[in-house]
């Protein structure tokens, strides 16, 4: 299902859409997992609006050991093989899943950011596979700054609640600039995709992206399944990483070995 055009777009733009990668069986499993997750949140779950309100934006992650539907999809669906093809990796490890649900009327915007500075991992062989459970037109979905994963620039993570940076920019990091103004000035090419359930958006951990609030009048449910390849190494950041993993025996700059938090998924 991963075409040469997908691989080229992922390599050059840092984002692509794989049409119809997941069939109804997998979508049903993910949907069941999201509903179970909603009523059985983990300690890392976060509501950006009050959970008893009709309008809400909530997230959770790293629940795959407790939400069996997520585990089945991560280890048995076509996602791992797709990630391996995009990354050009001999092996593929599952990092974690991340559910994001914006109910109708949830106006909270996801700010411009890229993901790798949040993580305890270095390496270029990585991919987030964002699975749509509901139709999302491009105008209401994620936008990506094409090629930004190749800038060799690392940006300080931003808080989703108020869009503030985690910290002043330490050495090696920058504050995210005004990307909207730079786009308006014609400095960047932006890519986005109309998606239907079963379509999967794949993007690199360092591709800058944002997303608007939900004005569709229907739920916008998505789960990102995140993957790493052969060159993944354990890393630290000047702030608490997300997920908040400690070294627990791993060395900074070292391989992940048989650490159960980063399991290798058998392919074929």
Secondary structure, DSSP 4 states (H G I P E B T S, - for coil): ---HHHHHHHHHHSEEEETT-S-HHHHHHHHHHHHHHHHS--TT-EESS-TTSSS-EEEEES-TTT-HHHHHHHHHSTHHHHHHHHHT-S--EEEEEEEEEE-TT--PPEEEE-SGGGSSEE-S-EEEEEEESS-B-GGGS-EEETTGGGS---B--B-TTT--BSSS--TT-B----HHHHHHTT---EE---B-TT-EEEE-TT--EEE----SSS-EEEEEEEEE-TT-EE---SS--SS----TTPPTT---TT-GGGPBPP--
